[in-house]
């Protein structure tokens, strides 16, 4: 079997990733303002870096995000029950109450 997406015909994960990104992912939707590559340079545990990256790119499983992925759930925050749960509410607004 020959993998036609690399010059030598051999499969590798990087070539598959590049193919998926090129053919199936809207690159414009991935762009966020700011230089989030700085997160990689911070001297903190990898799990904290991952959390910060997910926070910055709005990839945390808030109720709003879960609903967009087809999960049936209430959008209201379980802690305050006053507002819709999203990243901003969970990490900025809720902490002030």
C-alpha positions in Angstrom: 0.0 0.0 0.0 1.3 3.5 -0.9 0.4 6.6 1.0 0.2 9.2 -1.8 0.4 12.3 0.5 4.1 12.1 1.1 7.0 11.9 -1.4 8.3 8.5 -0.3 4.9 6.8 -0.2 5.2 5.9 3.5 2.5 6.8 6.0 3.2 8.9 9.0 0.9 10.7 11.5 2.1 14.2 10.5 1.1 13.7 6.9 -2.3 12.4 7.9 -2.7 15.4 10.3 -1.7 17.8 7.5 -4.2 16.2 5.1 -7.1 16.5 7.6 -6.2 20.1 8.3 -6.0 20.9 4.6 -9.1 19.1 3.4 -11.6 19.2 6.3 -10.8 22.0 8.8 -11.7 25.6 8.3 -8.4 27.3 9.1 -10.0 30.7 9.6 -12.1 29.4 12.5 -8.9 28.2 14.3 -7.3 31.6 14.3 -7.6 33.5 17.6 -6.2 36.9 18.3 -3.1 36.8 20.4 0.1 34.8 20.6 -1.0 31.6 22.5 2.3 29.9 21.7 3.7 31.7 24.7 1.8 29.2 26.9 4.3 26.5 25.8 7.1 28.6 27.1 5.7 29.0 30.7 7.4 26.8 33.3 4.3 25.1 34.6 3.1 21.4 34.6 1.9 20.2 31.2 -1.6 19.6 32.5 -1.8 23.2 33.5 -0.5 24.3 30.1 -3.2 22.1 28.4 -5.9 23.7 30.6 -4.7 27.2 29.8 -4.6 26.4 26.1 -8.2 24.9 26.2 -9.3 28.0 28.2 -7.9 30.4 25.6 -9.3 28.5 22.7 -12.7 28.0 24.2 -12.4 24.3 24.3 -13.5 23.6 27.8 -16.7 21.5 28.2 -19.0 24.3 29.4 -22.7 23.8 29.0 -22.7 26.2 26.0 -20.0 24.2 24.3 -21.6 20.8 25.1 -24.9 22.0 23.6 -23.2 23.0 20.3 -21.8 19.4 20.2 -25.3 17.9 20.5 -25.4 17.2 24.3 -28.9 17.8 25.7 -28.4 19.8 28.9 -29.6 23.0 30.5 -27.5 26.0 29.5 -27.9 27.6 32.9 -24.9 27.6 35.3 -25.3 24.9 38.0 -23.6 27.1 40.6 -25.5 30.4 40.3 -28.5 29.3 38.3 -28.7 32.9 37.0 -26.8 33.0 33.7 -25.8 30.8 30.8 -22.6 28.8 31.5 -19.8 29.7 29.1 -16.0 30.2 29.6 -16.4 33.9 30.4 -19.1 33.3 33.0 -17.3 30.4 34.6 -13.9 32.0 35.0 -14.6 35.8 35.1 -18.1 36.6 36.2 -18.8 33.7 38.6 -15.6 34.3 40.6 -16.8 37.9 41.4 -20.1 36.8 43.0 
